[in-house]
Every structure is written in C-alpha cells, then in structure tokens.
Amino acid sequence: MTVETECASGQGPAQSRAGDGGPIRSEKPEFLGFGLGLRAEHYTDILEGDPPIDWFEVISENYMVPGGKPLQILDRICERYPVVMHGVSLSIASTAPPDHAYLKALKDLAHRVEPKWISDHLCWTGVHGKNLHDLLPIPYTQESLDHVVSRVHLVQETLGRALTLENVSTYVQFSNSEMTEWEFIAELSRRTGCWLLFDVNNVYVSAFNHGYDPYAFLEGIPRDRVVQFHMAGHSHMGTHIIDTHDQPVCDDVWDLYAAALRRFGPVSTIIERDDNIPPLDELLVEMEQTRSMARDILGDAARPLQARPRPA
C-alpha cells in the first residue's frame, strides 16, 4: 500500500532544525552472545534458576518509574547478567517537540542499569503529547533524513552516548520517498554515528508486504554499524504479514539470519516474544538455535569474549 504525505509524520513541517553536527564518536559495543527479551512471566525461573542466557534486553518504559517490584527485580537481574535497554516510545522521527521529561527518565534509568547500549525504533509513535502505542513508518526523503538526523543528535547529546536504532515492520509506503529504507538507514548512521539494531524478522515482514528482496536490504546495511539482531515470529495473513511476536521464528527468517551472520559476523542476538509467551525452557530452545547457527557459520568468533560468570 502506498500513501502520500508531505512530512515525516504527516502532522506538519518538521520543528527540529535540519542541522548536522557530525557523527558522535564511540567505540563499537562488545559482542554479548545470545539472549532473550526479559518478560515478567519468566522472572521467577530466571531468579531461582541459572538459565544459560548470556544477556537480556529490557523494555525501557517498563522500568522508568521511581520504584516498585519490577525495578527491584531488574536490579537483581543486572547483578547477574549484562543488560541492554530497548525503548518503544522515543518517537525519534516525530515532528512533535522532544519530550525532555521522557529523556530525563531514560537517562536516569540508564544511570541505574548501566546498559551496554540503549536502543529504540526508527519511527514515530505520537504527536501533540499523544502516544499511539504503535511504531509508525516515515517517508524516506531528504527532508525526513535531515529531521531525524537532528533528533538523533539531540538524543545522543542528552544521553551522553550513541543511540542504537532498529528498523521497524511496515505496512504502507509513501509515494514521495526518494530512497530505499536501507539507504536511509545507512546515511542516518553515517551522519550521526548511531549504531543499528537489525531486526531480521522486520526485514522479512516489510519485504513481503512491499514486494522487495529482503537480501537487498541486508546488503545495503553497512557491515560495521550493526550491534544487535532481533529474531521473532510473525502472523502470515496470506496477502500480508503482521509482526506479532507471538509465534516461533519461521524457516525463511532463519535463512535470512544465516545470511546476516555471514555479512555482519558475530552480532549480539535475542529472541523476542511479546504475546502467547511460552515457558522459559521453550524460548531457550530457540535461543540455542541462534547460538548453534552462529557457531556453525562463524566458528569460535561466535563465542563472547567475556562469558558471563556462573554462580558457584
């Protein structure tokens, strides 16, 4: 489906200047190994056991609170595992003014958690103070690029670190786009120094929905900018695919993951599951499949340099 628009979020002209302060300079984060998205359903199994998980990704907004049991549990997780923060409400491409209260809460949580990196999505999620709780697409134009570049600079300056951005699943395209999604992402990373979270399932979903080759997307992403992979399931509706995170990873996405490993080398990888969440043991089987595939393709390079210490 193609729609027409005149701005990044369809809400009027960009409010941030399209300036370019140059890319932030930061050392590429270490390879963490193979992990899971932390979900409340698994808190007990994780804390009472010692599952062979290298690291966890946590949803930032779930813990951007002054206190409470979830934050206490997160503190305990952080004592035992490397953690990465992953947000869903940064709305980096919105034309609304930056939400400084949100950024302060995000920075405060990062100070507490000391994550290996902080990520969010290349999208917009709301405008005029309204959060639509969805990851909405943008047109791939020079105007949009300039706008998002300026927003990324602001966020990176506020957080004092490089941001990591993820490609989202999309269900519409814009008639005024001037470049491909992968060209947009590559240029955004070059101009800002942001790292990239390559969501393998999202690439597959968007490619099916819009009729392009997912391997062309893969080849268009700079080799040295990807620091994380997402693996997830989806719902195939026949004419289109929806990124539901409620199913096991399908064979075609595993094939794309294998190609991503060959292109990008060892990249920190998690399995995402947000609905129809199975017992932890079932997710560990999928997680171990990512590890096994990486070791088959990359050998010893797929072993983290600093393995998580096991309790005595």
N, C-alpha and C positions, 0 to 999 in steps of 0.2 A: 504494500500500500504506500502511495506517495501523497504527501500533503504539501501545501505551500505555506511559507512563513517568511517573515521579514526580520526576525531577531532570534537570539539564542533560545529563548523560552516562550516565544510567542506573546510576550507581555509588554512590548515597547522597546525603545532603544536601550542599549547597554548603559549602565550607570557607572561602571568602573572604567577608568581610562585605559586605552589600549596600549599603554606603555610597555616597555620591555627592559627590565633592569638587568638582564643577563641571567644565565642559569646559576642556581645555587651549587656550590661545590661540596660534595660529600662522598665519603668512602662507601663503596657498594656493600650492603649488608651481607653478613655471612650466610652460608647455606645451612639451614636449620635441620633439614631432613624431612620427615614425613609425619603429618599430624592431623588433627581434627578441629573443626569449629566447636568451641565449648558451648554445650547446651545444658540447661538446668536439669533435664531428665537424667543426665549422667553424672551429676555432682557426686552422689554417694559412691558410685562404683569407682570413680577416679580417686576420691579422697581415702576410701577404705581399702583400695587395692593399689596396685602399682602397674597399671597397663603400659605396654611397651610403646608409648606415644612420645615422639621426640619433642613436640611443641604444640601449643594451642593458639588458635585465633579467637579473639573475643569480640563481641559486638560492642563497640564503644558506648553507645547510648544506653545499654542495659546497666551500665555501672557509673554513669555520670550523675551521681547522686551523693549527698553528703554522708550517707551511712546506710546501715541495713545489712541483712544477712547475705544477699548476693555479693556485696562488696567485701564482706569478711571472707566469704568463700574464695573470691578472686585473689585476695591476699595470700591465702593458703596455696592456691594453685601456682601463684607467681614464685613462691618459695621453692617449688619443686620442678617447675617447667619454664622454659623460655616462652614468652607470650608476645603476640602481635595484636595491635588494636586495629579493628576494622569497622568503619562507620557507615551509616546509611542515610545520614541527614546533613552532610556538609553542604550539599547543593552547590557544588563548585561552579556550575555553569549558569546558575540563576542570575537574572538581572536585578533581583532584589538587593538592597544594601547588605553587606556582610553582617552576619549575626555574631557580634562580638561577645555576647554572653555565652553563646554556644562554644565559640573558640576558646574562651577562658576555661569553661568546664572541661573541654577536651584537653587543654594543656595541663590543667590540674590533675586529671586522671593519668595523663602520661607521666607526670612527675611522680605519682604514686606507684604506677605499674612498671615504669622503665621498660617500655616495649622495645623490641628490636626494630620495629618501624610502625608507622601509622598510615593506614590506607583508607580510601573511600572510593566512590564511583565517579566516573566521568559522565555526569548527567546533571539534571536539576530535579529537585523534589518539592518545590513550592515557591510561592511568591507572596508578597504583601503579608508576611507573617503566618501564612497558611502552609502547613506541611501536608502534602497529598499522600504521603507514605507510599510512594512508588518511585521507581528510578526511570525518569523520563528522558527521551532522546533529544539530541540537538542537531541542527543543520551543520554540516561540515563545510563552513565558509571561512574566508579570511577574517571577516568581522567576528565570527564566533571564536575563532582561534585567538585573535588578539584579546578578546574579552576574557577568555578562560586563562590565558597566559597571565594577565594582570591579576586575576583572582588567585591563581596558584602562588604567584609571588607574594601576595598579601598573607596567605595562609602560612607559607613557609617562613616568612619573616616573623609572624606571630608565634608559631610553634618553635622556631629556632632549629628547624631540621627540615630535611627534604620530605615531601609528601610522596606517597605511592598511590597511583590511580588505576582503577580497574575498568576495563571495557564492559559495557552492560549488554544484556539481551535487548533487541529492539524489534518492534512490530510494525513500525511505519518508517518511511524515508521521506526526506524533504526535497522538493523539486529544485530548490535553489542551491543545493550542495555543490561545492566546487572541487571537492577532492573525496577520496575514499576515507572510510573510518580509520584505516591503518595509516594512511598518510597524515591525517590529522593528529593521531596519537604520537607518531614518530616525531613530528615537528613540535608538538607540545612538550615532549620530553627533552628535545634538543634545546628549546628556548628557555625552559625553566629548570632543568636538572632533576625533575621529578622522576621517580622510579615507576616501574609498571608492574601491575598485577595482571597477569594474562589468564583470564578465565576461559579455560578450554571449552567448557560446555556453552558459555555465552557466544563464543565464536561460532560454534556449530549451529546453535539455535538461530542466530542472526543470519548466517549464511543460507540456511534452509529457507527462512522466511523471505529473504530478499533475492534469492537465486544467484548468489555468487559462490566462488570457490573458497572454502574455509582455509585451504592451504595457501592461497594467495594472501589472505590476511596474515597468516603465520609468517610467510616470507617477508612481509612488509614491515614487521616489527623489528627494531634494532636489537641485535643479539645481546648487547652489553647492558641493556636497560631493564631487563625482566628480573625481578627478585622473588616472585611468587607465582605459583599456579593454583587455581581453583579447579576442582573436579566435582561435578554434581550431576544429578539426574534431571530429567525433564518429562513433560507430558506431550506426546505426539498426537495432535488432533486431526491428522490426515492432511489438511491443506496448510497447516501451520503448526509450529511447536511453541509451547509455553515453558518458560524457565521456572519450574515449580519447586525444585529441590525436595521432591517427595518420593523419588524413585532411585534405584541403584543406577550407577553410571552405565550407559549403553555401549555396545561394541564400537560404534562409529566414533564416539568420544574417546574411548580408549585408543583407537587408532590415531586420532589426532594428537592425543597426549604423547604417544610414542614419537610422532614427528616433531612435536615441541621439544621433547628431550634431545632429539638429535640436533635440533637447531640451537637451542639455548643452553644445553648442558645441564648440570645439576642445579635444580631450582627448588626452593622450599615449597612443599606441596601439601595441601589439605583436602580432605573430603568434606563437602558442605552438605548438611541435611537440616532442613528447617520445618518440615511437615512430615507426617507419617513416620516419626522418628523411631527407629528400631532400637533394640538393646545395644549397649556399647559393643558387645562381642561381635555383633553383625557388622557394625561400622568398621571395626578393627580388621575384618577380613578384606574390605575394600581398601582400607588404608595400606594394608600389607601388600595389596596388589600394585599400588603405586610404587612402593618400595622395590618390589620384585622386578617390575618392568624397568625401573630406572637402573637397577643393578645389572640386569640382562643387557641393557643398551650401553651403559656408561661404565660398568665395572666398579672399581674402587672409588672412582670420582663421585659416585652416588652415596658415599658414606660421609656423614657430617664430620667436620674437623674436630669439633668438640662434642663428643657424645654426652648425653645427659647422665650424670652420675646416678647410679642405682642405690636405693637405701640398703643398709647392711641388714 
